[in-house]
Amino acid sequence: MAEVYQMALLRDAPVAAFMAPASVAGLSNAFATDGAARVDATAARLSDCFWFKGQANASDTSDTDIRDRRRFGVAQTAETLFRGIGEGTQDGPLVSQFMVMGTSDGVTNRGGLEVRFGNQRIPQDTRIALPGVDHMYKWDDWLAVQNAADVRDQSTEFVKNGGDLVYRSILTLRDLATYVHDDQLYQAYLNAALLLLSEGFAADQGIPYHGSHNRAPFAVFGGPHLLTMLTEVSALALRAVRFQKFSVHRRLRPEGMGARYHTVLSGYDPSGTGAFGPGATETQARSILAATLAPTLLTAGQVDEGLYKTLEEVRLANDARGVSGSWLLPMAFREGSPMHPSDGAGHATVAGACVTVLKAFFDMGASGSRVILSEPSNGRDTLVVVGNYKDDIAPTVATLSDSLSLVGELNKLAWNIANGRNMAGVHYFTDSIESLMLGEAMALGILREQTSAYDTAEMLNMTVPLFVPRKLPTALLTEGAGVQPNDIVSEVRIDPDGVLHAV
């Protein structure tokens, strides 16, 4: 929750500030205004939270695998803040190259940052939401949304020039949150697939026909197969995560959790009207909130300083908006969160499924010698968007010397979409990582079914680097062959019989 609060406070910070200083040397406006200083201060504040400094309490999970992937005891820095975990996710710019780059033959006044869609082109720009404009930090507004007020009118939410909407490359965290507000759930991965196909990236070496002198993949193992697979796994991922939301976890959304903190810190009078007077209702509320909030604020009699400092920063930010004594979470979207439980995250589950398909279809290279997506020597520069941290409508797209791997930028793309929802205030990191793994497992299951459906003489197999090393669900495993229930694997090969093997 502290992380989600801090994301809200940094929505207008530049994405270039979330990098190692050496990476942005020479980019004079990368740390425009106080962007870098604010990022460093945020990293220090979060690192002072119980969880990040490795101080457990009774309500925390004791499973070491889960702790590791949720970053237990991992201090936050400018290079790791608000990023995901796993191979390549913390390399180079915060935003994946797949959300910035264009096809190499693009010719526009923006430097060719367009995706080839047949004979059409799709610009990589995003509508600019008004900087500094957040929602639901007033109690009455928060309560109206909880009571299903229809406040979704977005006509005044965006920057305009003479009445026309303005678009730009993703420059700030708010831009990333805006992207995931109205996206078609698999569009980021469709764009990535189109980029990889148009740029001629090699297929996985275990897929037949590629490289043959007299056969070419198309309906089977070709572009149409890949693109339809992305839509297929997207639909199934959404159904899988809906079951988790409604039938398993029922987790409270961040805006609801923020209201609980606000209720306690406002003296159980959240509206400020005195309507929450003493009596049975307040006694019941105190009992419930003591049971649910106290474990997050205290452990062994100690105060969680990082969380308290974050809550104080939120109060001061809301004070600056003219709302005194509010600890509510400022939301990026006028309507707040979708009206369903928080865990799992739909965007993250779809991301996990689609990126797994992309990693299966394209050659990622061997561990330690990965296929390179961008570096100066291959003609695809590593790009980072640089500009004024609030409202620059024409930011610079600068180049870096960083060398970035294909698998790393696909992993980063999945995390960009998942974390974009967190940046909007509608999910937690734990929703994202577990949902990415849910989508990954579901896609692996579909790939197993498909590989085993072909003639074994084709010798079809696919190799997939996983998001994080882990034990795989038993439903994916074959008794007595390949990966077994207690094996921790970081990369798998799917053989012609659909059996998963550790790589």
C-alpha positions as CSV (number, residue, x, y, z in Angstrom):
1,M,0.0,0.0,0.0
2,A,2.9,2.3,0.7
3,E,4.2,1.7,-2.8
4,V,0.8,2.5,-4.4
5,Y,0.7,5.7,-2.4
6,Q,4.2,6.7,-3.5
7,M,3.3,5.9,-7.2
8,A,0.4,8.3,-6.9
9,L,2.6,11.0,-5.5
10,L,5.1,10.6,-8.4
11,R,2.6,10.3,-11.3
12,D,4.1,13.4,-13.0
13,A,7.7,12.4,-12.5
14,P,9.7,11.7,-15.7
15,V,10.4,8.1,-16.6
16,A,14.0,9.1,-17.2
17,A,14.5,9.8,-13.5
18,F,14.0,6.1,-12.8
19,M,17.4,5.1,-14.1
20,A,21.0,4.9,-12.9
21,P,22.5,8.4,-13.1
22,A,25.3,7.0,-15.4
23,S,22.7,5.9,-17.9
24,V,21.4,9.4,-18.4
25,A,24.6,11.3,-18.3
26,G,24.5,14.0,-20.9
27,L,20.7,14.1,-21.1
28,S,20.4,17.5,-19.6
29,N,16.6,17.6,-18.9
30,A,16.2,13.9,-18.0
31,F,16.0,14.9,-14.3
32,A,14.0,18.1,-15.0
33,T,13.0,20.1,-11.9
34,D,13.1,17.9,-8.9
35,G,12.4,14.6,-10.5
36,A,15.6,12.8,-9.6
37,A,15.6,14.1,-6.0
38,R,12.0,13.0,-5.5
39,V,12.7,9.5,-6.9
40,D,15.7,9.1,-4.6
41,A,13.7,10.3,-1.6
42,T,10.8,7.9,-2.4
43,A,13.2,4.9,-2.7
44,A,14.7,5.8,0.7
45,R,11.2,6.1,2.3
46,L,10.0,2.8,0.9
47,S,13.2,1.1,1.9
48,D,12.4,2.1,5.5
49,C,9.2,0.0,5.4
50,F,9.1,-3.2,7.4
51,W,8.8,-5.4,4.2
52,F,11.6,-3.9,2.2
53,K,14.0,-3.9,5.1
54,G,13.2,-7.5,5.8
55,Q,11.4,-7.1,9.1
56,A,8.5,-9.6,9.1
57,N,5.4,-9.6,11.3
58,A,2.8,-12.2,12.1
59,S,0.5,-11.3,9.2
60,D,3.2,-11.8,6.5
61,T,3.7,-15.0,4.5
62,S,6.5,-17.2,5.6
63,D,6.9,-18.9,2.2
64,T,10.5,-18.0,1.1
65,D,9.7,-18.3,-2.7
66,I,6.8,-15.9,-2.3
67,R,8.8,-13.5,-0.2
68,D,11.6,-13.5,-2.8
69,R,9.3,-12.6,-5.7
70,R,7.6,-9.9,-3.6
71,R,11.1,-8.4,-2.8
72,F,11.2,-9.1,0.9
73,G,14.3,-7.5,2.4
74,V,15.2,-5.7,-0.9
75,A,16.1,-2.0,-0.5
76,Q,14.6,0.2,-3.3
77,T,16.7,2.4,-5.5
78,A,16.1,4.8,-8.4
79,E,17.0,1.9,-10.8
80,T,14.6,-0.6,-9.2
81,L,11.7,1.6,-8.0
82,F,8.3,0.8,-9.6
83,R,9.9,-1.8,-11.9
84,G,9.2,-5.5,-12.0
85,I,11.5,-8.4,-11.1
86,G,13.1,-11.0,-13.4
87,E,15.6,-11.1,-16.2
88,G,16.2,-7.7,-17.9
89,T,13.4,-5.8,-16.1
90,Q,15.9,-3.4,-14.3
91,D,18.1,-2.8,-17.3
92,G,18.1,0.5,-19.1
93,P,15.0,2.8,-19.3
94,L,11.9,2.2,-17.1
95,V,9.7,1.9,-20.2
96,S,10.1,-1.1,-22.5
97,Q,11.5,-0.4,-26.0
98,F,8.3,-2.0,-27.3
99,M,6.4,1.0,-26.1
100,V,8.7,3.5,-27.7
101,M,10.4,2.0,-30.8
102,G,9.1,1.9,-34.3
103,T,9.7,-0.1,-37.4
104,S,13.0,0.7,-39.1
105,D,11.4,1.9,-42.3
106,G,9.2,4.4,-40.6
107,V,9.4,7.9,-42.0
108,T,7.6,10.6,-39.9
109,N,8.4,13.9,-38.3
110,R,8.6,12.0,-35.0
111,G,11.6,9.9,-36.1
112,G,9.6,6.8,-37.3
113,L,8.2,5.8,-33.9
114,E,5.4,3.8,-35.6
115,V,4.4,0.2,-35.7
116,R,3.8,-1.3,-39.2
117,F,0.3,-2.7,-39.4
118,G,0.2,-4.1,-43.0
119,N,0.2,-1.0,-45.2
120,Q,-0.9,1.2,-42.3
121,R,1.2,2.7,-39.4
122,I,0.3,2.9,-35.7
123,P,2.0,5.8,-33.9
124,Q,3.4,4.9,-30.5
125,D,2.0,8.1,-28.9
126,T,-0.5,8.3,-26.0
127,R,-3.0,10.9,-25.1
128,I,-1.7,13.3,-22.5
129,A,-3.8,13.4,-19.3
130,L,-3.8,16.7,-17.5
131,P,-0.8,16.9,-15.1
132,G,-1.5,17.2,-11.4
133,V,-5.2,16.2,-11.8
134,D,-6.1,13.3,-9.5
135,H,-9.4,12.2,-8.1
136,M,-11.2,10.8,-5.0
137,Y,-9.0,12.5,-2.3
138,K,-12.1,14.2,-0.9
139,W,-14.3,12.0,1.3
140,D,-17.6,12.9,-0.4
141,D,-16.1,12.1,-3.8
142,W,-14.7,8.8,-2.6
143,L,-18.0,7.8,-1.0
144,A,-20.0,8.8,-4.1
145,V,-17.8,6.5,-6.3
146,Q,-18.2,3.6,-3.8
147,N,-22.0,4.1,-4.1
148,A,-21.7,3.7,-7.9
149,A,-21.9,7.3,-9.0
150,D,-21.3,7.4,-12.8
151,V,-18.4,9.9,-13.1
152,R,-16.7,8.4,-16.1
153,D,-16.9,11.5,-18.3
154,Q,-13.4,12.0,-19.6
155,S,-14.0,15.0,-21.8
156,T,-12.1,17.4,-19.5
157,E,-9.3,14.9,-18.6
158,F,-6.8,15.5,-21.4
159,V,-4.5,18.2,-22.7
160,K,-5.8,19.9,-25.8
161,N,-4.5,22.2,-28.5
162,G,-7.2,24.3,-30.0
163,G,-9.8,21.7,-29.1
164,D,-7.8,18.8,-30.4
165,L,-6.3,16.1,-28.2
166,V,-2.6,16.1,-27.9
167,Y,-0.5,12.9,-28.1
168,R,3.2,12.2,-27.1
169,S,5.6,9.4,-26.4
170,I,5.3,8.0,-22.8
171,L,7.1,10.6,-20.7
172,T,5.7,10.3,-17.2
173,L,4.2,7.7,-14.9
174,R,0.8,9.3,-15.5
175,D,1.3,8.7,-19.3
176,L,1.8,5.0,-18.5
177,A,-1.3,5.0,-16.3
178,T,-3.2,6.7,-19.1
179,Y,-2.2,4.1,-21.5
180,V,-3.7,1.3,-19.4
181,H,-6.9,3.2,-18.8
182,D,-8.4,2.6,-22.3
183,D,-6.2,0.0,-23.9
184,Q,-7.5,-3.0,-25.7
185,L,-6.0,-5.6,-23.4
186,Y,-3.6,-7.3,-25.8
187,Q,-2.7,-4.3,-27.9
188,A,0.8,-3.8,-26.4
189,Y,1.7,-7.4,-27.2
190,L,0.1,-7.2,-30.7
191,N,2.3,-4.2,-31.3
192,A,5.3,-6.1,-30.0
193,A,4.5,-9.0,-32.3
194,L,4.1,-6.7,-35.3
195,L,7.5,-5.1,-34.5
196,L,9.3,-8.4,-34.2
197,L,7.8,-9.7,-37.4
198,S,8.5,-6.6,-39.4
199,E,12.0,-6.4,-38.1
200,G,12.7,-10.0,-39.0
201,F,13.5,-11.4,-35.7
202,A,14.2,-15.2,-35.9
203,A,11.6,-17.7,-34.8
204,D,12.4,-20.2,-32.0
205,Q,14.8,-22.7,-33.3
206,G,12.5,-25.6,-32.5
207,I,9.7,-24.3,-34.7
208,P,9.5,-26.1,-38.1
209,Y,9.6,-24.5,-41.6
210,H,11.6,-21.4,-40.7
211,G,14.8,-21.3,-42.7
212,S,13.5,-23.9,-45.1
213,H,14.3,-23.4,-48.8
214,N,11.0,-24.7,-50.0
215,R,8.5,-24.2,-47.2
216,A,7.3,-21.0,-45.4
217,P,5.3,-20.8,-42.2
218,F,2.0,-19.0,-42.4
219,A,-1.3,-20.5,-41.0
220,V,0.9,-22.9,-39.0
221,F,3.9,-21.5,-37.1
222,G,3.8,-18.2,-39.0
223,G,2.6,-14.7,-38.4
224,P,-1.2,-15.4,-38.5
225,H,-0.7,-18.3,-36.1
226,L,1.2,-16.1,-33.6
227,L,-1.3,-13.2,-33.9
228,T,-4.3,-15.3,-33.3
229,M,-2.6,-17.0,-30.4
230,L,-2.3,-13.7,-28.7
231,T,-6.0,-13.0,-28.9
232,E,-6.8,-16.6,-27.8
233,V,-4.7,-16.5,-24.6
234,S,-6.0,-13.0,-23.8
235,A,-9.6,-14.2,-23.7
236,L,-8.8,-17.2,-21.6
237,A,-6.5,-15.2,-19.3
238,L,-9.4,-12.9,-18.5
239,R,-11.7,-15.8,-17.6
240,A,-9.0,-17.4,-15.4
241,V,-8.4,-14.2,-13.5
242,R,-12.1,-13.5,-13.0
243,F,-12.4,-16.8,-11.1
244,Q,-9.4,-15.8,-8.9
245,K,-11.0,-12.4,-8.2
246,F,-14.5,-13.5,-7.3
247,S,-14.2,-17.1,-6.1
248,V,-10.8,-17.1,-4.3
249,H,-9.2,-13.9,-3.1
250,R,-11.8,-11.1,-2.7
251,R,-9.0,-8.7,-2.0
252,L,-9.8,-5.1,-1.1
253,R,-8.8,-2.5,-3.7
254,P,-6.2,0.2,-2.8
255,E,-8.8,3.0,-2.8
256,G,-10.7,1.0,-0.1
257,M,-7.5,0.3,1.9
258,G,-6.7,4.0,1.7
259,A,-10.1,4.8,3.2
260,R,-9.4,2.6,6.1
261,Y,-6.2,4.4,6.9
262,H,-8.0,7.7,6.5
263,T,-10.7,6.6,8.8
264,V,-8.3,5.7,11.6
265,L,-6.0,8.7,11.2
266,S,-9.0,11.1,11.0
267,G,-10.2,9.9,14.4
268,Y,-13.0,7.7,13.0
269,D,-14.7,10.8,11.6
270,P,-13.7,10.5,7.9
271,S,-16.2,13.0,6.6
272,G,-15.2,15.7,9.0
273,T,-18.8,16.4,9.9
274,G,-19.0,14.8,13.3
275,A,-21.5,12.2,12.1
276,F,-19.4,9.3,13.3
277,G,-20.1,9.9,16.9
278,P,-19.5,7.5,19.8
279,G,-21.6,4.4,20.0
280,A,-21.8,0.8,18.9
281,T,-21.0,1.7,15.3
282,E,-17.7,3.3,16.2
283,T,-16.8,0.6,18.6
284,Q,-17.3,-2.0,15.9
285,A,-15.3,0.0,13.4
286,R,-12.4,0.4,15.8
287,S,-12.4,-3.3,16.5
288,I,-12.4,-4.2,12.7
289,L,-9.8,-1.7,11.8
290,A,-7.5,-2.6,14.7
291,A,-7.6,-6.2,13.5
292,T,-6.9,-5.4,9.9
293,L,-4.6,-2.3,10.1
294,A,-2.6,-2.7,13.2
295,P,-0.4,-5.6,11.8
296,T,0.6,-3.4,8.9
297,L,1.6,-0.5,11.1
298,L,3.2,-2.2,14.1
299,T,5.4,-5.2,14.6
300,A,6.9,-6.3,18.0
301,G,5.8,-2.9,19.4
302,Q,7.6,-0.9,16.7
303,V,6.1,1.6,14.2
304,D,6.5,1.1,10.5
305,E,8.3,4.4,9.9
306,G,8.3,4.1,6.1
307,L,4.6,3.7,6.0
308,Y,3.9,6.5,8.5
309,K,6.2,8.9,6.5
310,T,4.3,7.9,3.4
311,L,1.0,8.6,5.0
312,E,2.2,12.0,6.2
313,E,3.4,12.8,2.7
314,V,0.0,11.9,1.3
315,R,-1.7,14.2,3.9
316,L,0.5,17.1,2.9
317,A,-0.1,16.5,-0.8
318,N,-3.9,16.5,-0.2
319,D,-3.6,19.6,2.0
320,A,-1.9,21.3,-1.0
321,R,-5.0,20.5,-3.0
322,G,-7.2,22.3,-0.5
323,V,-8.4,19.2,1.4
324,S,-7.3,19.3,5.0
325,G,-6.7,16.1,6.9
326,S,-7.1,13.6,4.1
327,W,-5.2,10.3,3.8
328,L,-7.3,9.0,0.9
329,L,-5.4,7.6,-2.1
330,P,-5.4,10.1,-5.0
331,M,-6.7,8.1,-8.0
332,A,-5.6,8.7,-11.6
333,F,-9.0,7.8,-13.0
334,R,-12.2,9.7,-12.2
335,E,-14.1,6.5,-11.6
336,G,-11.4,5.0,-9.4
337,S,-11.0,1.2,-9.6
338,P,-13.1,-1.3,-11.6
339,M,-15.9,-2.6,-9.4
340,H,-14.4,-6.0,-8.7
341,P,-11.8,-7.4,-6.3
342,S,-8.1,-6.5,-6.6
343,D,-6.4,-9.9,-6.9
344,G,-5.8,-11.1,-9.6
345,A,-5.1,-8.3,-12.0
346,G,-6.6,-8.7,-15.4
347,H,-4.0,-6.6,-17.2
348,A,-1.2,-8.5,-15.6
349,T,-2.7,-11.9,-16.3
350,V,-3.1,-11.0,-20.0
351,A,0.4,-9.6,-20.0
352,G,1.8,-12.9,-18.5
353,A,0.0,-15.0,-21.1
354,C,0.8,-12.9,-24.2
355,V,4.5,-12.3,-23.4
356,T,4.9,-16.1,-22.7
357,V,3.5,-16.7,-26.2
358,L,5.9,-14.2,-27.7
359,K,8.9,-15.7,-25.9
360,A,7.8,-19.2,-27.2
361,F,7.5,-18.1,-30.8
362,F,10.7,-16.1,-31.1
363,D,14.3,-17.1,-30.4
364,M,15.4,-15.6,-27.1
365,G,18.9,-17.1,-27.3
366,A,20.6,-19.1,-24.6
367,S,21.0,-17.9,-21.0
368,G,24.1,-15.8,-20.9
369,S,24.0,-15.1,-24.7
370,R,20.6,-13.6,-25.2
371,V,19.3,-12.2,-28.5
372,I,19.8,-8.4,-28.4
373,L,16.9,-6.2,-29.2
374,S,18.6,-2.8,-29.2
375,E,22.2,-1.5,-29.2
376,P,24.0,1.0,-31.5
377,S,25.8,-1.7,-33.4
378,N,22.6,-3.4,-34.8
379,G,20.9,-0.2,-35.9
380,R,18.2,-0.2,-33.3
381,D,19.2,2.4,-30.7
382,T,18.0,2.1,-27.1
383,L,15.5,4.9,-26.6
384,V,14.4,6.9,-23.6
385,V,11.8,9.7,-23.6
386,V,13.2,12.9,-22.0
387,G,11.3,16.2,-21.3
388,N,9.8,18.5,-18.8
389,Y,8.5,16.4,-16.0
390,K,5.0,17.9,-16.0
391,D,3.6,19.0,-19.3
392,D,6.0,18.8,-22.2
393,I,3.9,18.0,-25.2
394,A,6.9,17.4,-27.5
395,P,9.5,15.5,-25.5
396,T,12.8,14.4,-26.9
397,V,13.4,10.8,-27.8
398,A,17.0,10.3,-26.8
399,T,19.4,7.4,-27.5
400,L,21.5,5.6,-24.9
401,S,24.5,3.3,-25.2
402,D,22.7,0.5,-23.2
403,S,22.4,-2.9,-24.8
404,L,19.1,-4.5,-24.1
405,S,18.0,-8.1,-24.6
406,L,14.9,-9.3,-26.3
407,V,13.7,-11.4,-23.4
408,G,14.4,-8.5,-21.0
409,E,12.3,-6.0,-22.9
410,L,9.4,-8.4,-23.3
411,N,9.5,-9.0,-19.5
412,K,9.7,-5.3,-19.0
413,L,6.7,-4.8,-21.3
414,A,4.6,-7.1,-19.2
415,W,5.7,-5.2,-16.1
416,N,5.0,-1.8,-17.6
417,I,1.4,-2.7,-18.3
418,A,0.9,-4.4,-14.9
419,N,2.6,-1.5,-13.0
420,G,0.7,1.0,-15.1
421,R,-2.4,-0.1,-13.3
422,N,-0.6,0.2,-10.0
423,M,0.4,3.7,-10.9
424,A,-3.2,4.5,-11.5
425,G,-4.0,3.3,-7.9
426,V,-6.1,0.2,-8.8
427,H,-3.7,-2.7,-8.0
428,Y,-0.8,-3.8,-5.7
429,F,2.5,-5.3,-6.7
430,T,1.4,-8.6,-5.3
431,D,-1.6,-8.6,-7.6
432,S,0.8,-8.1,-10.5
433,I,3.5,-10.7,-9.8
434,E,1.0,-13.5,-9.0
435,S,-1.2,-12.6,-12.0
436,L,1.8,-12.6,-14.4
437,M,2.6,-16.1,-13.2
438,L,-1.0,-17.1,-13.6
439,G,-1.0,-15.9,-17.2
440,E,2.3,-17.5,-17.8
441,A,1.1,-20.9,-16.5
442,M,-2.1,-20.7,-18.5
443,A,-0.2,-19.9,-21.8
444,L,2.3,-22.8,-21.1
445,G,-0.7,-25.1,-20.8
446,I,-2.1,-24.0,-24.2
447,L,1.3,-24.3,-25.8
448,R,1.6,-27.8,-24.4
449,E,-1.7,-28.8,-25.9
450,Q,-0.7,-27.3,-29.3
451,T,2.7,-28.9,-29.6
452,S,1.3,-32.3,-28.7
453,A,-1.3,-32.0,-31.4
454,Y,1.2,-32.0,-34.3
455,D,2.9,-35.0,-35.9
456,T,5.9,-35.9,-33.7
457,A,7.9,-36.2,-37.0
458,E,7.8,-32.4,-37.1
459,M,9.9,-32.3,-34.0
460,L,8.2,-29.1,-32.8
461,N,9.5,-27.7,-29.6
462,M,9.6,-24.3,-28.0
463,T,11.9,-22.8,-25.3
464,V,10.4,-20.3,-22.9
465,P,12.4,-18.3,-20.3
466,L,10.1,-17.8,-17.2
467,F,9.4,-14.5,-15.5
468,V,11.0,-15.7,-12.3
469,P,12.5,-19.0,-11.2
470,R,9.8,-21.1,-9.6
471,K,7.9,-24.3,-9.1
472,L,5.4,-24.9,-11.8
473,P,1.7,-25.9,-11.2
474,T,1.3,-29.7,-11.2
475,A,-1.4,-29.4,-13.8
476,L,1.4,-28.5,-16.3
477,L,3.6,-31.4,-15.4
478,T,3.9,-35.0,-16.7
479,E,4.4,-37.6,-14.0
480,G,7.8,-39.3,-14.3
481,A,9.0,-37.1,-17.2
482,G,10.5,-33.6,-17.5
483,V,9.9,-31.0,-14.7
484,Q,8.6,-32.4,-11.5
485,P,6.5,-30.7,-8.7
486,N,9.4,-29.7,-6.4
487,D,11.8,-28.6,-9.2
488,I,12.6,-24.8,-9.3
489,V,13.1,-23.8,-13.0
490,S,13.9,-20.6,-14.7
491,E,13.5,-21.7,-18.4
492,V,11.6,-24.6,-19.9
493,R,11.5,-26.4,-23.3
494,I,8.2,-27.9,-24.5
495,D,8.9,-31.1,-26.4
496,P,6.8,-32.6,-29.2
497,D,4.7,-34.6,-26.7
498,G,3.9,-31.5,-24.7
499,V,6.3,-32.4,-21.8
500,L,8.1,-29.5,-20.0
501,H,11.8,-29.9,-19.5
502,A,14.1,-27.6,-17.5
503,V,16.7,-25.7,-19.6
